[in-house]
């Protein structure tokens, strides 16, 4: 859903020809929509880069961006502050699996001149000029870690989860100035704007780095809920506690930590993954009830020791075809991805993949694109056949993949 909406949001926003602070074409004039090309940004979390690849077809690489050009300055600040240093190491040794997390999420500005990136280990969001590779602006989030983001349908605002302070900040994508914020449950994660831009949904996942992973200890994971706010006032509209809904459906065995989500095109249904589960849940928005639960195959080679699963994930990553007929599921710990028929919930072929961590939709809407964090590559799977069509090597530990816009002749920052 988010990739499909983003594709249309960028087309609308690009036509507005918004000028972003500190960015212009080489000739000094604002970029117009005719000067842009659709691409995909791939965030290589552990090496602090983002690969720019074609938005479809063979997914060929176009260029690479250093998303931590200010690395030495940020590290100096962290080393000078004992509290920041403690959190920096905690991120490395916890959610980072022994690695620093330099890029979680990223989007392009509407005029295609900059990439806006959330950087967990540096607890900030930055705008990087795509022509020079330099930082346009920086916004330090509250707390000590930045996480998932979402961009508004008009491309003007970006929402970022500050996972330690239980806050979502909403920023002007051009200037980095905060437009508003709101409180969430414990450890806010995924953010999604409604298609009309009126509402913003946040999913909090609770404490995923503890070893208290047995089902009977699920209550220790914290306050996990969906928070829906008015996207203009940032006032709370609704809170959805999936614990009660899962219990009512007879699935008290499932965690209520909502992970990646996908809305149906008319936004009547919400599909979501939860911690520790090899499958997903269907939720009817109007009736406020869970309507179906789909269990997907387990990989017999996957350990049943939950403490070995990355950040309480079993399956993490899902997207929906533009026509709403197919869901693409990343079976993270089971090392596969599969396309599921939405009407019957029947899965297609299990496409072998190494720790797939995210799923989005190609620019032409024909394919699901997954990040294989265990193989350092991105792979496309055809929605119609469920079969793999292309793979391309990227950087160390790719996670988020987002559709974006760059200048038509862009190949990489001149500074590099």
MARBAZA-534646 format. One record per residue (C-alpha): residue number from 0; residue in one letter; z, x, y. Coordinates in Angstrom, 3 decimals, padded with zeros to 6 digits. Each point is the difference from the previous one (the first is absolute). Layout:
// residues N
- NUM;A;Z;X;Y
...
END
This chain:
// residues 416
- 0;X;000.000;000.000;000.000
- 1;X;001.014;002.566;002.551
- 2;X;-003.139;002.091;-000.504
- 3;X;-002.252;-003.051;000.251
- 4;X;001.683;-001.131;003.203
- 5;X;000.001;003.486;001.386
- 6;X;-003.751;000.274;-000.482
- 7;X;-000.589;-003.096;002.149
- 8;X;002.745;000.924;002.446
- 9;X;-001.675;003.316;000.696
- 10;X;-003.379;-001.654;000.536
- 11;X;001.517;-002.373;002.551
- 12;X;002.147;002.636;001.634
- 13;X;-002.774;002.557;000.251
- 14;X;-002.067;-002.477;001.965
- 15;X;002.750;-000.118;002.587
- 16;X;-000.639;003.714;000.686
- 17;X;003.634;000.785;000.661
- 18;X;000.669;003.392;001.559
- 19;X;002.871;001.908;-001.609
- 20;X;002.159;002.449;001.950
- 21;X;-001.400;003.511;-000.121
- 22;X;-003.110;-000.837;-001.976
- 23;X;-003.691;-000.427;000.796
- 24;X;-003.368;001.012;-001.339
- 25;X;-001.359;003.477;000.593
- 26;X;-001.973;-001.367;002.931
- 27;X;003.184;-001.355;001.562
- 28;X;-000.874;-003.686;-000.512
- 29;X;001.913;-002.461;-002.189
- 30;X;-001.335;-000.431;-003.525
- 31;X;-001.880;-003.260;-000.584
- 32;X;-000.136;-001.939;-003.241
- 33;X;-003.582;001.187;-000.598
- 34;X;001.265;003.603;-000.023
- 35;X;002.500;-000.590;-002.822
- 36;X;-000.199;000.257;-003.765
- 37;X;002.336;-001.564;-002.535
- 38;X;001.894;002.485;-002.160
- 39;X;003.180;000.256;-002.031
- 40;X;003.057;002.039;000.892
- 41;X;001.845;001.512;-002.980
- 42;X;003.508;001.251;000.738
- 43;X;000.873;003.144;-001.991
- 44;X;003.749;-000.347;000.225
- 45;X;001.170;003.376;-001.247
- 46;X;-002.418;002.316;001.795
- 47;X;-000.048;-001.769;003.371
- 48;X;-003.691;-000.785;000.187
- 49;X;-002.195;-003.069;-000.001
- 50;X;-003.435;000.044;-001.554
- 51;X;-002.710;-002.127;001.554
- 52;X;-002.409;-001.351;-002.606
- 53;X;-002.864;-002.462;-000.153
- 54;X;001.130;-003.626;-000.093
- 55;X;-001.993;-000.728;-003.144
- 56;X;-002.619;001.337;-002.389
- 57;X;000.838;003.487;-001.243
- 58;X;003.033;000.292;002.351
- 59;X;-001.313;003.380;001.146
- 60;X;002.237;002.042;002.262
- 61;X;-000.895;000.139;003.685
- 62;X;002.806;002.095;001.450
- 63;X;003.703;000.831;-000.025
- 64;X;002.738;-000.382;002.610
- 65;X;003.194;002.008;000.311
- 66;X;002.600;-002.701;000.696
- 67;X;002.792;002.490;000.717
- 68;X;-001.529;002.223;002.720
- 69;X;003.466;000.119;001.582
- 70;X;001.710;000.991;-003.254
- 71;X;001.744;003.124;001.277
- 72;X;001.404;-001.839;003.013
- 73;X;001.300;-002.861;-002.123
- 74;X;001.568;002.356;-002.552
- 75;X;001.722;001.947;002.779
- 76;X;001.524;-003.229;001.299
- 77;X;001.183;-000.967;-003.480
- 78;X;001.509;003.407;-000.690
- 79;X;001.913;-000.170;003.289
- 80;X;001.621;-003.355;-000.853
- 81;X;002.288;-000.081;-003.079
- 82;X;-000.333;-003.777;-000.460
- 83;X;-003.802;000.067;000.212
- 84;X;-000.025;002.955;-002.407
- 85;X;002.115;-001.902;-002.547
- 86;X;-002.312;-003.019;000.107
- 87;X;-003.076;002.232;-000.141
- 88;X;001.278;001.574;-003.226
- 89;X;001.059;-003.393;-001.362
- 90;X;-003.541;-001.317;000.449
- 91;X;-001.423;003.099;-001.678
- 92;X;002.324;-000.176;-002.985
- 93;X;000.021;-003.793;-000.317
- 94;X;-003.009;-002.153;000.808
- 95;X;-002.152;003.132;000.437
- 96;X;000.536;001.123;-003.594
- 97;X;000.732;003.545;001.184
- 98;X;-002.696;-000.014;002.694
- 99;X;-000.011;-000.661;003.738
- 100;X;-001.669;-003.302;000.946
- 101;X;-002.381;000.705;002.843
- 102;X;-002.159;-003.129;-000.013
- 103;X;000.788;-003.470;-001.248
- 104;X;-002.382;-002.343;001.791
- 105;X;-002.859;000.246;002.492
- 106;X;-002.471;-002.100;002.007
- 107;X;-002.710;000.690;002.555
- 108;X;000.099;-001.225;003.560
- 109;X;-002.562;-002.736;000.807
- 110;X;-002.315;002.428;001.787
- 111;X;000.067;002.435;-002.926
- 112;X;001.278;002.882;002.122
- 113;X;003.411;000.509;-001.618
- 114;X;001.966;-000.294;-003.218
- 115;X;003.495;-001.488;000.180
- 116;X;002.243;001.403;-002.748
- 117;X;003.525;-000.664;-001.257
- 118;X;001.709;003.214;-001.150
- 119;X;003.107;-000.610;-002.169
- 120;X;001.508;003.501;000.080
- 121;X;-000.420;000.237;003.769
- 122;X;001.266;-003.584;000.521
- 123;X;-002.770;-000.821;002.451
- 124;X;-003.382;-001.529;000.722
- 125;X;-002.641;002.100;001.737
- 126;X;-003.486;-000.554;001.373
- 127;X;-002.379;002.862;-000.786
- 128;X;-003.204;000.473;001.960
- 129;X;-002.826;000.050;-002.542
- 130;X;-002.170;002.244;002.181
- 131;X;002.570;002.725;000.708
- 132;X;002.645;-000.442;-002.693
- 133;X;002.723;-000.047;002.658
- 134;X;002.883;-002.474;000.347
- 135;X;-000.603;-002.703;002.629
- 136;X;003.450;-001.568;-000.213
- 137;X;003.076;000.028;-002.222
- 138;X;002.530;-002.769;-000.679
- 139;X;003.223;000.997;-001.828
- 140;X;001.159;-002.967;-002.085
- 141;X;003.632;-001.045;-000.145
- 142;X;001.840;001.580;-002.900
- 143;X;-001.521;002.894;-001.899
- 144;X;-003.071;-001.207;-001.890
- 145;X;-003.282;-001.784;000.829
- 146;X;-001.769;-001.999;-002.717
- 147;X;-002.779;-002.593;-000.416
- 148;X;-001.945;-001.322;002.983
- 149;X;-002.260;-002.951;000.816
- 150;X;-002.499;-000.549;002.784
- 151;X;-000.450;-003.313;001.819
- 152;X;-003.299;-001.880;-000.472
- 153;X;-001.128;000.913;003.532
- 154;X;000.742;003.671;-000.660
- 155;X;002.294;000.332;003.024
- 156;X;003.396;000.268;-001.698
- 157;X;001.412;001.952;-002.917
- 158;X;003.225;-000.889;-001.816
- 159;X;001.982;002.704;-001.793
- 160;X;002.991;-000.270;-002.319
- 161;X;002.943;002.249;000.859
- 162;X;001.454;-000.050;-003.484
- 163;X;003.429;001.496;000.670
- 164;X;000.877;-002.093;003.078
- 165;X;-001.291;-003.268;-001.549
- 166;X;-002.272;-000.536;002.992
- 167;X;-003.692;-000.674;000.622
- 168;X;-001.405;001.401;003.251
- 169;X;-003.168;-001.506;001.489
- 170;X;-001.953;002.422;002.179
- 171;X;-002.966;-000.116;002.338
- 172;X;-002.577;001.861;-002.074
- 173;X;-001.528;001.655;003.065
- 174;X;003.112;001.235;001.777
- 175;X;002.709;000.105;-002.667
- 176;X;002.345;-002.073;002.158
- 177;X;002.289;-002.394;-001.832
- 178;X;-000.878;-003.657;000.560
- 179;X;002.821;-001.353;-002.100
- 180;X;002.078;000.427;-003.154
- 181;X;001.945;-002.046;-002.504
- 182;X;002.583;000.452;-002.728
- 183;X;-000.773;-000.357;-003.699
- 184;X;001.671;000.203;-003.374
- 185;X;000.882;003.362;-001.527
- 186;X;-002.815;002.562;-000.002
- 187;X;-002.928;-001.828;001.631
- 188;X;-003.247;000.883;-001.742
- 189;X;-003.251;-001.981;000.150
- 190;X;-001.114;-001.724;003.232
- 191;X;-002.751;-002.627;000.261
- 192;X;-001.330;-001.882;003.038
- 193;X;-001.280;-003.523;-000.580
- 194;X;-003.761;-000.360;000.520
- 195;X;000.470;-001.856;003.281
- 196;X;002.383;002.674;001.282
- 197;X;002.835;-002.486;000.556
- 198;X;002.401;001.240;-002.651
- 199;X;001.147;003.295;-001.445
- 200;X;001.424;000.195;-003.512
- 201;X;002.285;002.829;-001.123
- 202;X;001.139;000.677;-003.549
- 203;X;003.196;002.000;-000.520
- 204;X;000.405;001.753;-003.368
- 205;X;003.628;001.137;000.085
- 206;X;001.323;003.294;-001.349
- 207;X;-002.629;001.402;-002.344
- 208;X;001.377;003.542;-000.276
- 209;X;003.197;-000.685;-001.921
- 210;X;000.334;000.486;-003.746
- 211;X;001.580;-003.452;-000.367
- 212;X;-003.157;-001.395;-001.562
- 213;X;001.264;-002.099;-002.896
- 214;X;-000.757;-003.716;000.475
- 215;X;003.693;-000.950;000.178
- 216;X;000.402;002.411;002.944
- 217;X;-002.799;-001.572;002.019
- 218;X;002.543;-001.467;002.439
- 219;X;000.815;003.543;001.183
- 220;X;-003.452;000.447;001.524
- 221;X;000.882;-001.723;003.262
- 222;X;-001.269;-002.867;002.144
- 223;X;-003.621;-000.542;-001.014
- 224;X;-001.932;-002.740;001.739
- 225;X;-003.159;-000.963;001.799
- 226;X;000.445;-000.326;003.756
- 227;X;-002.636;-001.997;001.904
- 228;X;-000.023;000.294;003.797
- 229;X;-002.026;-001.361;002.893
- 230;X;-002.453;002.828;000.693
- 231;X;000.207;-000.535;003.770
- 232;X;003.747;-000.435;000.547
- 233;X;001.179;001.836;-003.164
- 234;X;002.538;-002.769;-000.525
- 235;X;000.820;-000.855;-003.605
- 236;X;-001.855;-003.045;-001.323
- 237;X;000.968;000.034;-003.662
- 238;X;001.813;002.037;-002.626
- 239;X;-001.113;-000.261;-003.627
- 240;X;002.394;001.175;-002.698
- 241;X;-002.081;000.366;-003.150
- 242;X;003.137;000.225;-002.134
- 243;X;000.544;-003.741;000.244
- 244;X;-003.704;-000.741;-000.558
- 245;X;-000.222;002.274;-003.051
- 246;X;003.143;-001.517;-001.478
- 247;X;-001.379;-003.512;000.526
- 248;X;-003.181;001.017;-001.820
- 249;X;002.035;001.316;-002.937
- 250;X;-000.543;003.689;000.699
- 251;X;003.468;001.209;000.856
- 252;X;-000.943;003.156;-001.920
- 253;X;-002.375;001.109;002.775
- 254;X;000.996;001.992;003.059
- 255;X;-000.339;-001.733;003.371
- 256;X;-001.167;003.200;001.730
- 257;X;-003.459;-000.999;001.289
- 258;X;-002.403;002.956;-000.020
- 259;X;-003.740;-000.111;000.927
- 260;X;-001.384;-003.475;000.693
- 261;X;-003.312;-001.818;000.381
- 262;X;-000.595;-003.389;001.613
- 263;X;-002.742;-002.348;-001.143
- 264;X;-002.751;-000.378;002.635
- 265;X;001.475;-003.317;001.229
- 266;X;003.532;001.488;-000.107
- 267;X;001.236;-002.845;-002.215
- 268;X;001.024;002.398;-002.769
- 269;X;001.833;003.315;000.139
- 270;X;-000.332;002.411;-002.909
- 271;X;002.513;002.807;-000.283
- 272;X;001.367;002.733;-002.234
- 273;X;003.709;000.592;-000.549
- 274;X;002.006;003.029;-001.055
- 275;X;000.010;000.956;-003.710
- 276;X;-002.596;-002.617;-001.013
- 277;X;-003.394;000.519;-001.612
- 278;X;-001.652;-002.989;001.602
- 279;X;000.143;-002.208;003.070
- 280;X;001.189;-003.332;001.351
- 281;X;-001.818;-002.920;001.670
- 282;X;001.867;-001.842;002.780
- 283;X;-001.109;-003.254;001.644
- 284;X;000.696;000.282;003.723
- 285;X;000.007;-003.722;000.819
- 286;X;002.337;-001.086;-002.804
- 287;X;002.088;003.173;000.210
- 288;X;-000.119;000.400;-003.772
- 289;X;-001.125;002.551;-002.543
- 290;X;-002.823;-001.551;-001.973
- 291;X;-001.101;002.674;-002.499
- 292;X;001.071;003.402;-001.315
- 293;X;-002.472;002.343;-001.661
- 294;X;001.145;002.709;-002.399
- 295;X;-002.476;002.827;-000.448
- 296;X;-000.221;002.435;-002.929
- 297;X;002.409;002.877;-000.338
- 298;X;-001.192;003.498;-000.743
- 299;X;001.787;000.989;-003.224
- 300;X;000.204;003.557;001.312
- 301;X;002.062;-001.090;003.024
- 302;X;003.691;000.759;-000.356
- 303;X;002.291;-003.027;-000.073
- 304;X;002.592;001.993;001.934
- 305;X;-000.133;-001.737;003.389
- 306;X;001.497;003.011;001.767
- 307;X;-003.248;001.878;-000.702
- 308;X;-002.116;-002.563;001.875
- 309;X;-000.916;001.045;003.531
- 310;X;002.162;-001.772;002.595
- 311;X;000.644;-002.952;-002.338
- 312;X;-003.732;-000.679;-000.289
- 313;X;-001.713;-001.005;-003.193
- 314;X;-003.122;-001.449;001.639
- 315;X;-000.602;000.756;003.682
- 316;X;-003.205;-000.959;001.801
- 317;X;-002.084;-003.159;000.130
- 318;X;-002.943;-001.438;001.907
- 319;X;-002.183;-003.105;-000.133
- 320;X;-003.768;-000.352;000.070
- 321;X;-001.321;-001.597;003.229
- 322;X;-000.960;-003.198;-001.828
- 323;X;003.542;-000.333;-001.348
- 324;X;-001.144;-000.126;-003.623
- 325;X;001.262;003.374;-001.243
- 326;X;003.169;002.049;000.346
- 327;X;000.063;003.756;-000.484
- 328;X;003.240;001.419;-001.370
- 329;X;001.169;003.619;-000.022
- 330;X;002.112;000.527;-003.125
- 331;X;001.775;003.039;001.411
- 332;X;002.318;001.139;-002.782
- 333;X;-002.340;-001.337;-002.697
- 334;X;-002.899;002.169;001.223
- 335;X;-002.664;-002.655;000.374
- 336;X;-001.523;-002.457;002.443
- 337;X;-001.529;-003.346;-000.852
- 338;X;-001.823;-002.906;001.621
- 339;X;001.589;-003.389;-000.708
- 340;X;-001.744;-003.374;000.234
- 341;X;002.078;-002.007;002.465
- 342;X;-000.640;-003.403;-001.577
- 343;X;000.851;000.925;-003.593
- 344;X;002.124;003.099;000.677
- 345;X;-001.943;001.731;-002.779
- 346;X;-000.245;003.740;000.523
- 347;X;-003.207;001.937;-000.456
- 348;X;-000.451;003.492;-001.439
- 349;X;002.914;002.381;000.499
- 350;X;-001.513;002.842;002.013
- 351;X;001.847;003.232;-000.711
- 352;X;001.467;001.463;003.183
- 353;X;002.668;002.612;000.703
- 354;X;002.981;-001.598;001.745
- 355;X;-002.054;-002.383;002.180
- 356;X;002.106;-000.704;003.068
- 357;X;-002.025;-002.338;002.205
- 358;X;-002.926;-002.415;-000.099
- 359;X;-002.262;-001.202;002.782
- 360;X;-003.508;-001.437;000.420
- 361;X;-003.185;001.933;000.721
- 362;X;-001.897;-000.558;003.225
- 363;X;-002.631;-002.161;-001.686
- 364;X;002.658;-002.021;-001.842
- 365;X;-001.512;000.741;-003.404
- 366;X;002.571;002.449;-001.308
- 367;X;003.681;000.612;-000.302
- 368;X;000.922;003.518;001.106
- 369;X;003.127;001.590;-001.461
- 370;X;001.787;003.246;000.778
- 371;X;000.792;002.095;-003.074
- 372;X;003.026;001.907;001.196
- 373;X;000.345;001.869;-003.286
- 374;X;-003.593;001.268;000.017
- 375;X;-000.551;000.506;003.749
- 376;X;-003.017;-002.273;000.091
- 377;X;-001.136;-003.420;001.175
- 378;X;-001.856;-002.324;-002.368
- 379;X;-002.110;-003.130;000.473
- 380;X;000.012;-002.857;-002.521
- 381;X;-002.616;-002.748;000.149
- 382;X;001.534;-003.447;000.531
- 383;X;-002.807;-001.680;-001.963
- 384;X;000.129;002.137;-003.151
- 385;X;003.456;001.551;000.196
- 386;X;-001.533;003.393;-000.703
- 387;X;000.373;003.308;001.818
- 388;X;-002.952;000.853;002.245
- 389;X;000.988;003.154;001.909
- 390;X;002.729;002.572;000.595
- 391;X;000.450;002.677;002.654
- 392;X;002.510;002.859;000.210
- 393;X;002.415;-000.105;002.931
- 394;X;003.198;001.825;001.024
- 395;X;003.460;000.322;-001.511
- 396;X;001.560;-003.318;-001.081
- 397;X;-002.193;-002.690;001.614
- 398;X;001.816;-003.251;000.620
- 399;X;-001.111;-002.451;002.680
- 400;X;-003.745;-000.713;000.384
- 401;X;-001.155;-001.992;003.038
- 402;X;-003.331;-001.128;001.431
- 403;X;-000.599;001.490;003.441
- 404;X;-002.583;000.780;002.681
- 405;X;-001.120;003.389;001.286
- 406;X;-002.822;001.150;002.255
- 407;X;-003.333;-000.275;-001.800
- 408;X;-000.603;003.757;000.127
- 409;X;003.594;001.062;-000.729
- 410;X;000.526;002.783;-002.555
- 411;X;003.442;001.318;000.928
- 412;X;002.141;001.184;002.928
- 413;X;-001.604;002.704;002.102
- 414;X;003.345;001.796;000.097
- 415;X;-000.235;000.652;-003.739
END
